[in-house]
Amino acid sequence: MLPADLMTSASRVLGCSVCYGAADSPLTAGLNMGILSMLAILVFVLALFARFFWAFRKRAKELV
C-alpha cells in the first residue's frame, strides 16, 4: 500500500479487536493463548538449560 492510499482509506488502518479492548473476541482469546504457549515453551527450555548445568555440577562433584 502506498502512503497516499493509506491516508485516503481509513478503513484499512483501523485497529483490531485487541486494540479496542474487546475482551470477549476470539482474536483476543487466540492472542492470549499464543502468549501463554510461548511462555510455556520459554519456561520449558530454561528448565532444560538449568537441568543441563545441574547434571554437570553433579558430575563434577563425583569426580572430586
C-alpha positions as CSV (number, residue, x, y, z in Angstrom):
1,M,0.0,0.0,0.0
2,L,1.2,3.5,-0.8
3,P,1.2,6.1,1.9
4,A,-1.3,8.2,0.0
5,D,-3.6,5.2,-0.3
6,L,-3.4,4.7,3.5
7,M,-4.4,8.3,4.1
8,T,-7.4,8.2,1.9
9,S,-8.7,4.8,3.0
10,A,-9.1,4.9,6.8
11,S,-10.9,1.5,6.9
12,R,-7.7,-0.3,6.1
13,V,-5.8,1.2,9.1
14,L,-8.4,0.6,11.8
15,G,-7.3,-1.3,14.8
16,C,-8.3,-4.9,15.5
17,S,-10.5,-6.0,18.4
18,V,-7.4,-6.4,20.6
19,C,-6.5,-2.7,20.1
20,Y,-10.0,-1.6,21.0
21,G,-10.1,-3.9,24.1
22,A,-12.8,-6.4,23.1
23,A,-12.1,-8.9,25.8
24,D,-14.6,-11.5,24.6
25,S,-13.3,-11.5,21.0
26,P,-11.9,-14.8,19.6
27,L,-8.9,-12.9,18.4
28,T,-8.1,-11.7,21.9
29,A,-8.5,-15.3,23.2
30,G,-6.2,-16.6,20.5
31,L,-3.7,-13.9,21.2
32,N,-3.7,-14.8,24.9
33,M,-3.3,-18.5,24.2
34,G,-0.4,-17.7,21.9
35,I,1.3,-15.7,24.6
36,L,0.8,-18.4,27.2
37,S,2.1,-21.0,24.7
38,M,5.3,-19.0,24.1
39,L,5.8,-18.5,27.9
40,A,5.3,-22.3,28.4
41,I,7.9,-23.0,25.8
42,L,10.3,-20.5,27.3
43,V,10.0,-22.0,30.8
44,F,10.5,-25.5,29.4
45,V,13.7,-24.5,27.6
46,L,15.0,-22.7,30.6
47,A,14.3,-25.7,32.8
48,L,16.2,-27.9,30.4
49,F,19.1,-25.5,30.4
50,A,19.1,-25.5,34.3
51,R,18.9,-29.3,34.3
52,F,21.9,-29.4,31.9
53,F,24.1,-27.4,34.2
54,W,22.8,-29.3,37.3
55,A,24.0,-32.5,35.7
56,F,27.4,-31.0,35.0
57,R,27.6,-29.9,38.7
58,K,26.7,-33.4,39.9
59,R,29.3,-35.0,37.7
60,A,31.9,-32.5,38.8
61,K,31.2,-33.4,42.4
62,E,31.5,-37.1,41.7
63,L,35.0,-36.6,40.1
64,V,36.3,-34.9,43.2
